[in-house]
Structure formats: C-alpha cells, structure tokens
Amino acid sequence: MKRAGKTPCWQDEKFDIDVKYIGDDMHMAVWDEDMTTSDLVGETTIKLTSLAANGGIDEWYPIQYKGKKSGDVHINSVWKPTGEELSE
C-alpha cells in the first residue's frame, strides 16, 4: 500500500482536562500506534486560554517533528467549569 499511515484519522477521541491555571500551555504529543512499538509523529503547544475563549474552539494546529512540519491536528473543545455537566 502506498503512503500507508500518512493520513491518520482519530475520530471521537474525548478527553477531560483538569485545568488548574488558565494561563498555562498544554503540550500535545501525537504518537502512532503499532503492535510492537509506538513512534512520535509530532508535537504542538496550545494555549489553555484558547480552549476557554468563547466556550471552546474548533481549530487546526500544526504539529512538528524534529523542527519540521509533520501534519496538523484538529482540536474541537467545549469549555465547562468544574461541576457543569457536558451534554453528548
């Protein structure tokens, strides 16, 4: 297969992030998932303030590996303060 694994797609991955300080940055590392070993695809840093602005985001972020662009990751977030329930 040509270019196998060159256009990965993770759908419906959901995470709850416990934010202690809104001024911090969130470092994200993207890994492939192999049967024997996983390899780093790329990394990016996201300002937590962007996740909270206007109730959330729907943005693409570039990821880099060894200083070179290795793709993009799409982040769609909903900002809910502790105690508020998320609706599915």
CNS distance restraints for C-alpha pairs under 8 A (distance, minus, plus):
assign (resid  22 and name CA) (resid  48 and name CA) 5.58 0.50 0.50
assign (resid  22 and name CA) (resid  49 and name CA) 5.63 0.50 0.50
assign (resid  23 and name CA) (resid  47 and name CA) 7.44 0.50 0.50
assign (resid  23 and name CA) (resid  48 and name CA) 6.44 0.50 0.50
assign (resid  23 and name CA) (resid  49 and name CA) 6.28 0.50 0.50
assign (resid  24 and name CA) (resid  47 and name CA) 6.59 0.50 0.50
assign (resid  24 and name CA) (resid  48 and name CA) 5.94 0.50 0.50
assign (resid  24 and name CA) (resid  49 and name CA) 7.83 0.50 0.50
assign (resid  25 and name CA) (resid  45 and name CA) 6.43 0.50 0.50
assign (resid  25 and name CA) (resid  46 and name CA) 5.61 0.50 0.50
assign (resid  25 and name CA) (resid  47 and name CA) 4.52 0.50 0.50
assign (resid  25 and name CA) (resid  48 and name CA) 5.46 0.50 0.50
assign (resid  26 and name CA) (resid  45 and name CA) 5.57 0.50 0.50
assign (resid  26 and name CA) (resid  46 and name CA) 5.10 0.50 0.50
assign (resid  26 and name CA) (resid  47 and name CA) 6.19 0.50 0.50
assign (resid  26 and name CA) (resid  48 and name CA) 6.28 0.50 0.50
assign (resid  27 and name CA) (resid  43 and name CA) 7.32 0.50 0.50
assign (resid  27 and name CA) (resid  44 and name CA) 5.99 0.50 0.50
assign (resid  27 and name CA) (resid  45 and name CA) 4.44 0.50 0.50
assign (resid  27 and name CA) (resid  46 and name CA) 6.42 0.50 0.50
assign (resid  28 and name CA) (resid  43 and name CA) 5.59 0.50 0.50
assign (resid  28 and name CA) (resid  44 and name CA) 5.36 0.50 0.50
assign (resid  28 and name CA) (resid  45 and name CA) 6.02 0.50 0.50
assign (resid  28 and name CA) (resid  46 and name CA) 7.64 0.50 0.50
assign (resid  29 and name CA) (resid  40 and name CA) 7.22 0.50 0.50
assign (resid  29 and name CA) (resid  41 and name CA) 7.70 0.50 0.50
assign (resid  29 and name CA) (resid  42 and name CA) 6.02 0.50 0.50
assign (resid  29 and name CA) (resid  43 and name CA) 4.43 0.50 0.50
assign (resid  29 and name CA) (resid  44 and name CA) 6.70 0.50 0.50
assign (resid  30 and name CA) (resid  40 and name CA) 6.11 0.50 0.50
assign (resid  30 and name CA) (resid  41 and name CA) 5.43 0.50 0.50
assign (resid  30 and name CA) (resid  42 and name CA) 5.39 0.50 0.50
assign (resid  30 and name CA) (resid  43 and name CA) 6.07 0.50 0.50
assign (resid  31 and name CA) (resid  38 and name CA) 6.30 0.50 0.50
assign (resid  31 and name CA) (resid  39 and name CA) 5.49 0.50 0.50
assign (resid  31 and name CA) (resid  40 and name CA) 4.45 0.50 0.50
assign (resid  31 and name CA) (resid  41 and name CA) 5.15 0.50 0.50
assign (resid  31 and name CA) (resid  42 and name CA) 7.21 0.50 0.50
assign (resid  32 and name CA) (resid  38 and name CA) 5.47 0.50 0.50
assign (resid  32 and name CA) (resid  39 and name CA) 5.47 0.50 0.50
assign (resid  32 and name CA) (resid  40 and name CA) 6.51 0.50 0.50
assign (resid  32 and name CA) (resid  41 and name CA) 6.38 0.50 0.50
assign (resid  33 and name CA) (resid  37 and name CA) 7.20 0.50 0.50
assign (resid  33 and name CA) (resid  38 and name CA) 5.01 0.50 0.50
assign (resid  33 and name CA) (resid  39 and name CA) 7.30 0.50 0.50
assign (resid  34 and name CA) (resid  38 and name CA) 5.24 0.50 0.50
assign (resid  34 and name CA) (resid  39 and name CA) 7.90 0.50 0.50
assign (resid  40 and name CA) (resid  65 and name CA) 7.71 0.50 0.50
assign (resid  41 and name CA) (resid  64 and name CA) 7.85 0.50 0.50
assign (resid  41 and name CA) (resid  65 and name CA) 6.45 0.50 0.50
assign (resid  41 and name CA) (resid  70 and name CA) 6.82 0.50 0.50
assign (resid  42 and name CA) (resid  63 and name CA) 5.06 0.50 0.50
assign (resid  42 and name CA) (resid  64 and name CA) 4.68 0.50 0.50
assign (resid  42 and name CA) (resid  65 and name CA) 4.50 0.50 0.50
assign (resid  42 and name CA) (resid  69 and name CA) 7.92 0.50 0.50
assign (resid  42 and name CA) (resid  70 and name CA) 6.04 0.50 0.50
assign (resid  42 and name CA) (resid  71 and name CA) 7.53 0.50 0.50
assign (resid  43 and name CA) (resid  63 and name CA) 4.88 0.50 0.50
assign (resid  43 and name CA) (resid  64 and name CA) 5.30 0.50 0.50
assign (resid  43 and name CA) (resid  65 and name CA) 6.51 0.50 0.50
assign (resid  44 and name CA) (resid  61 and name CA) 7.27 0.50 0.50
assign (resid  44 and name CA) (resid  62 and name CA) 6.76 0.50 0.50
assign (resid  44 and name CA) (resid  63 and name CA) 5.02 0.50 0.50
assign (resid  44 and name CA) (resid  64 and name CA) 6.65 0.50 0.50
assign (resid  46 and name CA) (resid  50 and name CA) 7.49 0.50 0.50
assign (resid  47 and name CA) (resid  51 and name CA) 7.22 0.50 0.50
assign (resid  48 and name CA) (resid  52 and name CA) 6.70 0.50 0.50
assign (resid  49 and name CA) (resid  53 and name CA) 6.14 0.50 0.50
assign (resid  50 and name CA) (resid  56 and name CA) 7.35 0.50 0.50
assign (resid  50 and name CA) (resid  57 and name CA) 6.94 0.50 0.50
assign (resid  51 and name CA) (resid  55 and name CA) 7.51 0.50 0.50
assign (resid  51 and name CA) (resid  56 and name CA) 5.01 0.50 0.50
assign (resid  51 and name CA) (resid  57 and name CA) 5.71 0.50 0.50
assign (resid  51 and name CA) (resid  77 and name CA) 6.41 0.50 0.50
assign (resid  51 and name CA) (resid  78 and name CA) 7.47 0.50 0.50
assign (resid  51 and name CA) (resid  79 and name CA) 6.56 0.50 0.50
assign (resid  52 and name CA) (resid  56 and name CA) 5.24 0.50 0.50
assign (resid  52 and name CA) (resid  57 and name CA) 7.70 0.50 0.50
assign (resid  52 and name CA) (resid  78 and name CA) 7.73 0.50 0.50
assign (resid  52 and name CA) (resid  79 and name CA) 5.26 0.50 0.50
assign (resid  53 and name CA) (resid  57 and name CA) 7.38 0.50 0.50
assign (resid  55 and name CA) (resid  78 and name CA) 5.87 0.50 0.50
assign (resid  55 and name CA) (resid  79 and name CA) 4.90 0.50 0.50
assign (resid  55 and name CA) (resid  80 and name CA) 7.41 0.50 0.50
assign (resid  56 and name CA) (resid  76 and name CA) 7.29 0.50 0.50
assign (resid  56 and name CA) (resid  77 and name CA) 4.87 0.50 0.50
assign (resid  56 and name CA) (resid  78 and name CA) 4.37 0.50 0.50
assign (resid  56 and name CA) (resid  79 and name CA) 5.02 0.50 0.50
assign (resid  57 and name CA) (resid  75 and name CA) 7.06 0.50 0.50
assign (resid  57 and name CA) (resid  76 and name CA) 5.40 0.50 0.50
assign (resid  57 and name CA) (resid  77 and name CA) 5.14 0.50 0.50
assign (resid  57 and name CA) (resid  78 and name CA) 6.92 0.50 0.50
assign (resid  58 and name CA) (resid  74 and name CA) 7.32 0.50 0.50
assign (resid  58 and name CA) (resid  75 and name CA) 5.72 0.50 0.50
assign (resid  58 and name CA) (resid  76 and name CA) 4.22 0.50 0.50
assign (resid  58 and name CA) (resid  77 and name CA) 6.51 0.50 0.50
assign (resid  59 and name CA) (resid  74 and name CA) 5.78 0.50 0.50
assign (resid  59 and name CA) (resid  75 and name CA) 5.44 0.50 0.50
assign (resid  59 and name CA) (resid  76 and name CA) 6.49 0.50 0.50
assign (resid  60 and name CA) (resid  72 and name CA) 6.22 0.50 0.50
assign (resid  60 and name CA) (resid  73 and name CA) 5.56 0.50 0.50
assign (resid  60 and name CA) (resid  74 and name CA) 4.34 0.50 0.50
assign (resid  60 and name CA) (resid  75 and name CA) 6.16 0.50 0.50
assign (resid  61 and name CA) (resid  72 and name CA) 5.36 0.50 0.50
assign (resid  61 and name CA) (resid  73 and name CA) 5.26 0.50 0.50
assign (resid  61 and name CA) (resid  74 and name CA) 6.32 0.50 0.50
assign (resid  61 and name CA) (resid  75 and name CA) 7.48 0.50 0.50
assign (resid  62 and name CA) (resid  69 and name CA) 6.84 0.50 0.50
assign (resid  62 and name CA) (resid  70 and name CA) 7.67 0.50 0.50
assign (resid  62 and name CA) (resid  71 and name CA) 5.91 0.50 0.50
assign (resid  62 and name CA) (resid  72 and name CA) 4.24 0.50 0.50
assign (resid  62 and name CA) (resid  73 and name CA) 6.36 0.50 0.50
assign (resid  63 and name CA) (resid  69 and name CA) 5.90 0.50 0.50
assign (resid  63 and name CA) (resid  70 and name CA) 5.74 0.50 0.50
assign (resid  63 and name CA) (resid  71 and name CA) 5.42 0.50 0.50
assign (resid  63 and name CA) (resid  72 and name CA) 5.38 0.50 0.50
assign (resid  63 and name CA) (resid  73 and name CA) 6.86 0.50 0.50
assign (resid  64 and name CA) (resid  68 and name CA) 5.15 0.50 0.50
assign (resid  64 and name CA) (resid  69 and name CA) 4.32 0.50 0.50
assign (resid  64 and name CA) (resid  70 and name CA) 5.07 0.50 0.50
assign (resid  64 and name CA) (resid  71 and name CA) 7.08 0.50 0.50
assign (resid  65 and name CA) (resid  69 and name CA) 6.34 0.50 0.50
assign (resid  65 and name CA) (resid  70 and name CA) 5.87 0.50 0.50
assign (resid  80 and name CA) (resid  84 and name CA) 5.96 0.50 0.50
assign (resid  80 and name CA) (resid  85 and name CA) 7.51 0.50 0.50
assign (resid  80 and name CA) (resid  86 and name CA) 7.23 0.50 0.50
